[in-house]
Amino acid sequence: MNINKRASIRVLRICLLSMLLVASCTAKKPIQDTSKYVTQVAEKSKKEVYYTPNEVVFKNKTYVSTIKTVRLYKKGWELSDPVINLNESEQLELHFDELNGDFTNYQYSIYHCTKNWEKSTLNEMDYINGFNENNINYQEPSFNSLQNYIHYAVVFPNEDIKLTKSGNYILIVYPEGEIDSPIFTRRMYVTEEAMTLNPKVNYPSDVSERYYKQEVDFNIFINPSEILNPYDNIKVVIEQNHRPDNVCSDLEPNFVKENQLVYNAETSNVFEAGNEFRHLDITNIQGRTTQIAKFATIGDTLHGYMLNDLKRQFKKYLQYEDINGRYVTRTINGQDAFLESNYILVHFSLPYQNPLTNGSLYIFGELSDFQYKETHKMHYNYKAEAYQCSLYLKQGYYNYNYAFVGNKDSETNFETVEGSYFSTENDYIFKVYYSDPIAFYDKLMLYKTVNSRDDF
């Protein structure tokens, strides 16, 4: 699988550094064998449905427990977002696994959404050229892996379906003829790239926040003859590191001059800077890495026991390269990462002298769909004096951090465990929508990712 050169070099450099630093980890103690604390993996026995029909929502969500490693990205670029340009030949590719399953005929459908992720009022014929119930024809069994699974893949738009409008879209995958029983949903985007952006990541205007937050200011350049009433019809959404819970969306331009919208707020566009993501390299199961103390096969499950993680709240900030919470599937134990990668029950451990009483800790990143999932919630082990959690992951290179979620207000932060530093390198994803009063739908005029360390 090819990814873009810059991202590929970063991943390879980090993986190489990970292997070179193995010897330096001897000072850390491996966690205790936690297999006795881990219940049988439900995914290895049967399908378990996570939803009732009225719970199906237009967000990234997997509804069946045996479905794993759902990946949707621009064709040939695994670290890209699921976004393509309107009226160009770009395609998205979808991959996912079904554990211990027989071959199943799956289909996919795509629906246009509003800027607020509700189903739009457009008729399917208004935004689709072709058919909206299409088969996923690629299905291959795994081999050379302890865990049996079927790998499914499809590339689209294709000769069966083409998208003719920009905007937000939801992809729904389901057993043939059972669209009301999806196995997962994923968000995707079609953009017109009809605007340009001039961003700048600054110190916050509030001096008391300048060392642990980042302020995102920007100008948007438009074609005034094509945009009616920009104050009411333009909506800008900014996400930090693809976190749907960390979004600025109630932004209004300070003023409009000719072809330029100027955004220079002092509070509504300020983000907690956080810390660099931690990394987990499980591309090689035949030896130790900087994060894994040992691998062990217990029954029909391959376990990976991580070294203890460390709390970083009061530690000095260290700059190192990460991929901002993302992951890539890789194995150096075979030739085909899609079919030969093993699944590993990875045991995480974060020493904590006493359990937190005002909230919970979660393992967070693309490995959790950037959501706070119950399956990724850490549980306190009094005997080990540590928070622990076990995740069933396909071989690859992962980024993650520990997020704190409060009991009462559900407020989330990373500072509790990770700390927060202005110098942290973050991605900011800009989505600019235009609610066209003539066409009666929300156009996606611009989708752009900006890095806090880029020179603009």
C-alpha positions in Angstrom: 0.0 0.0 0.0 1.5 3.3 -1.0 0.9 6.5 1.1 2.1 10.0 0.3 5.9 10.4 0.5 6.0 12.8 3.5 3.7 10.7 5.7 5.4 7.5 4.6 8.9 8.8 5.5 7.6 9.9 8.9 6.1 6.4 9.7 9.2 4.6 8.5 11.5 6.9 10.5 9.5 6.4 13.6 9.4 2.6 13.2 13.1 2.5 12.6 13.7 4.6 15.7 11.4 2.3 17.7 13.5 -0.8 16.8 16.8 1.0 17.5 15.7 2.0 21.0 14.8 -1.4 22.2 17.9 -1.7 24.4 17.0 1.6 26.2 13.8 0.1 27.6 15.4 -2.3 30.0 15.0 0.2 32.8 11.2 -0.1 32.5 9.4 -3.0 34.1 7.0 -5.0 32.0 3.5 -5.2 33.3 2.3 -8.3 35.0 0.7 -11.1 33.0 -2.8 -9.7 32.8 -4.3 -12.7 30.9 -6.1 -13.8 34.0 -7.9 -10.4 34.1 -9.0 -10.6 30.5 -12.3 -12.3 29.7 -12.7 -14.4 26.6 -12.7 -12.2 23.5 -16.3 -12.0 22.3 -15.2 -11.3 18.7 -13.7 -14.8 18.4 -16.9 -16.6 19.1 -19.9 -15.0 17.5 -21.4 -11.9 15.9 -22.6 -9.5 18.5 -24.9 -6.6 17.4 -24.2 -3.4 19.2 -27.3 -1.5 18.1 -31.1 -1.3 17.7 -32.5 0.2 14.5 -33.3 3.6 16.0 -29.7 4.0 17.2 -28.1 4.0 13.7 -26.6 7.4 13.3 -24.7 9.4 10.7 -21.2 9.1 12.3 -18.3 6.7 12.3 -19.6 3.7 14.1 -19.2 -0.1 13.9 -22.4 -1.9 14.9 -21.2 -5.6 14.8 -18.4 -6.8 17.1 -16.9 -9.1 14.6 -16.2 -6.3 12.2 -12.7 -4.9 12.7 -10.1 -2.5 11.2 -12.5 -0.4 9.1 -10.3 1.8 6.9 -11.6 4.5 4.4 -9.2 6.8 2.7 -8.1 8.3 -0.6 -6.9 5.5 -3.0 -3.3 4.7 -2.5 -2.8 7.0 0.6 -3.6 5.3 3.9 -3.0 8.4 6.0 -5.3 10.6 4.0 -8.8 11.7 5.0 -11.9 10.2 3.1 -12.3 13.3 0.9 -12.3 13.6 -2.9 -12.6 16.6 -5.2 -15.8 17.0 -7.2 -15.6 16.3 -11.0 -12.2 14.8 -10.7 -11.1 11.2 -11.1 -10.1 10.7 -7.4 -11.4 7.6 -5.6 -11.7 6.3 -2.1 -10.8 2.8 -1.0 -12.6 0.9 1.8 -11.1 -2.0 3.7 -12.5 -4.1 6.6 -12.2 -7.5 8.2 -14.8 -9.9 9.6 -13.4 -12.3 12.2 -14.2 -16.0 12.1 -16.8 -15.4 9.5 -18.0 -17.2 6.4 -18.1 -15.3 3.2 -20.9 -12.7 3.2 -22.4 -10.7 0.4 -22.1 -7.1 1.6 -23.4 -4.0 -0.1 -22.8 -0.3 0.3 -25.0 2.8 -0.1 -24.0 6.5 0.1 -26.3 9.3 1.3 -25.9 13.1 1.1 -26.0 14.9 4.4 -26.4 18.5 5.6 -23.5 20.4 7.2 -24.9 19.2 10.6 -24.8 15.5 9.6 -28.4 15.0 9.0 -29.8 13.4 5.9 -30.3 16.1 3.3 -33.5 16.8 1.4 -31.9 16.0 -2.0 -33.2 13.0 -3.9 -30.7 10.3 -4.7 -30.9 11.1 -8.4 -29.8 14.7 -7.5 -26.4 13.6 -6.2 -25.8 10.1 -7.7 -25.1 9.1 -11.3 -25.7 5.3 -11.3 -27.0 3.0 -8.5 -27.0 3.4 -4.8 -27.0 -0.3 -3.8 -23.7 -1.7 -4.9 -21.9 -4.9 -4.1 -18.5 -5.3 -2.4 -17.0 -8.0 -4.6 -13.5 -8.3 -3.2 -13.4 -10.8 -0.4 -10.4 -12.9 0.5 -9.6 -15.2 3.5 -6.6 -14.4 5.7 -3.6 -16.8 5.6 -0.5 -17.3 7.8 -2.4 -15.7 10.7 -3.5 -17.2 14.0 -6.8 -15.3 13.8 -9.0 -16.3 10.9 -10.8 -13.5 9.1 -12.2 -12.5 5.8 -10.9 -9.2 4.2 -13.3 -7.1 2.2 -12.4 -4.1 -0.1 -13.9 -1.8 -2.7 -12.8 1.3 -4.6 -15.4 4.0 -5.5 -16.7 6.1 -7.2 -16.6 3.6 -10.0 -18.7 2.6 -13.0 -21.6 1.8 -10.8 -21.8 5.0 -8.8 -20.6 8.6 -9.2 -21.2 11.5 -6.9 -22.4 14.8 -8.6 -22.7 17.2 -5.6 -20.3 18.4 -3.0 -20.9 18.1 0.7 -21.0 15.6 3.6 -21.8 12.0 2.8 -22.4 8.9 5.0 -21.3 5.5 3.7 -23.4 2.6 5.0 -22.3 -1.1 4.6 -24.7 -3.9 5.2 -25.5 -7.5 4.3 -27.1 -7.8 0.9 -30.7 -6.5 0.9 -30.6 -5.5 4.6 -29.8 -1.8 4.6 -31.7 -1.4 7.9 -29.1 -3.7 9.5 -25.8 -2.0 8.8 -22.5 -3.4 10.0 -20.9 0.0 10.1 -21.2 3.7 8.9 -18.4 6.0 7.9 -18.3 9.7 7.1 -16.8 11.0 3.9 -16.6 14.2 1.9 -16.8 15.6 -1.6 -15.3 19.1 -1.9 -15.4 21.7 -4.6 -12.1 23.4 -3.5 -13.7 26.7 -4.6 -12.1 28.8 -1.9 -8.6 29.3 -0.5 -7.4 29.7 3.0 -4.7 31.7 4.8 -4.3 30.2 8.3 -2.0 31.0 11.2 -1.6 29.2 14.5 -0.7 31.7 17.2 -0.2 32.0 20.9 -3.6 32.7 22.6 -4.6 36.3 23.1 -5.2 35.5 26.8 -1.7 35.6 28.3 -2.6 33.1 31.0 -3.2 30.4 28.3 -0.2 31.1 26.1 1.9 28.1 27.2 -0.7 25.3 26.9 -3.2 26.4 24.2 -3.2 27.3 20.5 -5.2 30.0 18.8 -6.1 29.4 15.1 -6.7 32.6 13.1 -7.4 32.6 9.4 -8.7 34.4 6.3 -10.9 32.8 3.6 -10.8 34.1 0.0 -14.0 33.8 -1.9 -15.6 34.7 -5.2 -18.1 37.4 -4.2 -20.2 37.0 -7.3 -20.9 33.4 -6.3 -21.5 33.8 -2.6 -24.7 35.4 -1.3 -24.8 36.8 2.3 -21.6 35.1 3.6 -22.4 36.1 7.2 -25.5 33.8 7.2 -24.6 31.2 4.5 -20.9 30.4 5.3 -20.1 28.0 8.1 -16.6 27.1 9.1 -15.8 24.0 11.1 -12.3 23.4 12.6 -11.3 20.1 14.0 -8.1 19.4 15.9 -6.5 16.1 15.0 -9.8 14.7 13.6 -11.5 14.8 17.1 -15.3 15.3 16.6 -15.4 16.4 20.3 -12.9 19.2 19.8 -14.4 21.4 17.2 -14.9 25.2 16.6 -18.0 25.7 14.6 -19.7 28.9 15.9 -17.3 31.2 14.1 -18.3 34.4 12.5 -16.0 36.6 10.4 -14.8 39.8 12.2 -15.5 41.5 8.9 -15.8 41.0 5.2 -13.7 43.0 2.7 -14.2 42.5 -1.0 -13.2 38.8 -1.6 -11.9 38.1 1.9 -13.5 36.8 5.1 -11.4 37.7 8.1 -11.5 35.5 11.2 -9.5 36.7 14.2 -11.4 35.8 17.4 -9.8 35.5 20.8 -11.8 32.7 22.6 -13.9 30.7 20.2 -11.0 29.6 18.1 -8.7 28.5 20.9 -7.7 24.8 21.4 -6.0 22.9 24.2 -2.6 22.1 22.6 -2.2 18.7 24.2 0.9 16.6 23.9 2.5 14.5 21.1 0.7 11.1 20.7 2.3 8.0 22.1 3.2 5.3 19.7 2.7 1.5 19.5 4.6 -0.6 17.0 3.3 -4.1 16.5 4.5 -4.6 12.9 6.8 -7.4 14.1 5.6 -10.1 16.4 8.9 -12.1 16.5 10.7 -9.9 19.0 10.5 -7.1 21.5 9.9 -3.5 20.6 10.2 -0.3 22.6 6.6 -0.7 23.7 6.1 -4.5 23.9 7.7 -6.5 26.6 6.7 -9.9 25.1 4.3 -11.7 22.9 2.6 -14.9 24.0 0.1 -17.3 22.5 -2.6 -18.4 24.9 -5.1 -20.8 23.5 -6.0 -19.4 20.0 -5.2 -15.8 20.9 -1.9 -13.9 20.4 -1.2 -11.6 23.3 1.1 -8.5 23.4 2.1 -7.3 26.9 3.1 -3.6 26.8 5.6 -2.0 29.1 4.1 0.4 31.6 3.2 3.8 30.2 4.2 6.9 32.2 2.1 9.8 33.2 3.4 13.0 31.4 1.4 15.8 33.0 4.4 17.3 34.8 7.2 16.0 32.7 9.2 18.3 30.4 7.8 18.5 26.9 9.7 16.4 24.4 9.3 17.0 20.7 9.1 13.8 18.5 7.4 12.9 15.3 4.0 11.3 15.5 1.1 10.9 13.0 -1.4 12.8 15.2 -3.5 9.9 16.5 -3.7 7.9 13.2 -2.6 4.3 12.4 -1.5 2.3 9.5 -1.8 -1.5 9.0 1.7 -3.1 8.5 3.4 -6.4 9.0 7.0 -7.3 8.4 6.1 -11.0 9.1 4.5 -11.4 5.7 4.1 -9.8 2.2 0.4 -8.8 2.3 -0.6 -6.6 5.3 -4.3 -7.0 4.5 -4.3 -10.8 4.5 -1.3 -11.9 6.5 -1.4 -9.5 9.5 -2.1 -11.1 12.8 -4.6 -9.8 15.4 -3.1 -9.2 18.8 -4.8 -8.7 22.1 -2.6 -5.8 23.3 -2.6 -5.2 27.1 -2.1 -1.5 28.0 -1.1 -0.5 31.5 -0.8 3.0 33.1 0.5 3.0 36.7 -1.6 5.2 39.0 -1.1 5.2 42.8 -4.9 5.7 43.4 -7.9 5.5 41.1 -9.5 8.7 39.9 -12.8 9.4 41.6 -14.1 12.2 39.5 -13.9 10.6 36.1 -12.5 7.8 33.8 -9.6 7.3 31.5 -9.9 6.1 27.9 -7.4 5.0 25.2 -8.0 7.5 22.5 -7.1 7.9 18.8 -8.1 6.6 15.4 -7.9 3.1 17.0 -11.1 4.2 18.9 -12.5 6.1 15.9 -11.5 9.3 17.9 -14.4 8.5 20.3 -14.6 7.6 23.9 -15.8 4.0 23.6 -16.7 1.7 26.5 -14.4 -1.0 24.9 -11.5 1.5 25.2 -12.2 2.5 28.8 -9.5 1.7 31.3 -10.2 -0.2 34.5 -8.3 0.2 37.7 -6.4 -2.9 39.0 -5.8 -2.4 42.7 -3.3 -5.2 42.9 -1.1 -3.8 40.1 -1.9 -0.1 41.1 -2.5 0.7 37.5 -5.2 1.4 35.0 -5.4 -1.4 32.4 -7.2 -2.1 29.2 -6.9 -4.8 26.5 -7.6 -4.1 22.8 -7.7 -6.5 19.9 -5.6 -4.8 17.2 -4.4 -5.8 13.8 -0.7 -5.6 13.2 0.5 -2.0 12.4 1.8 1.2 13.7 -0.6 3.1 16.1 -0.8 6.5 17.8 -2.8 6.9 20.9 -3.1 9.0 24.1 -5.0 8.8 27.4 -8.1 10.9 27.7 -9.9 11.9 30.9 -13.7 12.1 30.9 -15.4 13.7 33.9 -18.3 11.9 35.7 -20.6 14.8 36.0 -20.3 17.0 33.0 -18.6 14.5 30.7 -15.9 17.2 30.0 -12.9 15.7 28.3 -9.2 16.7 28.5 -5.8 15.2 27.9 -3.9 17.4 30.3 -4.8 15.1 33.3 -2.4 12.4 32.0 -0.6 13.8 29.0 0.0 17.5 29.9 -0.5 20.3 27.4 2.1 22.4 25.7 1.9 25.2 23.1 4.8 23.6 21.1 2.8 20.4 20.4 2.5 19.7 16.7 -1.2 19.4 15.8 -3.3 19.0 12.6 -6.2 21.4 12.1 -8.9 20.4 9.6 -10.9 23.2 8.0 -14.3 22.5 6.4 -16.0 25.5 4.8 -19.7 25.0 3.9 -21.9 27.2 1.8 -25.7 26.9 2.3 -26.7 27.7 -1.2 -30.1 29.5 -1.1 -30.6 28.7 -4.8 -29.5 25.0 -4.9 -31.0 24.3 -1.5 -28.2 22.2 -0.1 -25.0 22.6 1.9 -22.0 22.7 -0.5 -18.5 21.8 0.8 -16.5 24.6 -0.7 -13.1 23.8 1.0 -11.6 20.9 2.9 -8.0 21.6 4.0 -5.6 20.2 6.7 -3.2 22.6 8.2 -0.3 21.7 10.5 0.6 23.9 13.4 4.2 23.9 12.4 3.7 24.6 8.7 5.1 27.9 7.4 2.2 29.7 5.8 
